Amino acid sequence: QRRLVESGGGMVQAGGSLRLSCAAPGTILSTFWGLDMAWYRQAPGKDRELVARIDSDRNTNYVDSVKGRFTISKDNNKRAVNLQMNSLKPEDTAVYYCRSDYRGQTVWGQGTQVTVQS
């Protein structure tokens, strides 16, 4: 069973930056290449929403509210997917979850809190 380990959350002032990382320890490289990876977030009282996604061909897509501010990338050597978040806003405050999909199997990380103070 694959597992995902997130890191990089924290508290930042509005306009600041954070970098989230999601590692898939023990995943062999050929499998990692084939993973579709994504970051979701869930704010209190709201549904979980897709923030950014990168597929096995490194195609990316983003929710409109983060376009131009967030960048998702895949680091094959570290078996990790990163989310660089710039120009953060208070409405970005949420628990951020990493997700992987591979051959019909979905795995979620435990979540990491991001808090943006105004």
Secondary structure as UniProt FT lines:
FT   STRAND          5..7
FT   STRAND          10..13
FT   TURN            14..15
FT   STRAND          18..23
FT   TURN            25..26
FT   HELIX           29..33
FT   STRAND          36..42
FT   TURN            44..45
FT   STRAND          49..54
FT   TURN            56..57
FT   STRAND          60..62
FT   HELIX           64..66
FT   TURN            67..69
FT   STRAND          70..75
FT   TURN            76..79
FT   STRAND          80..85
FT   HELIX           90..92
FT   STRAND          94..102
FT   TURN            103..104
FT   STRAND          105..108
FT   STRAND          112..117
//
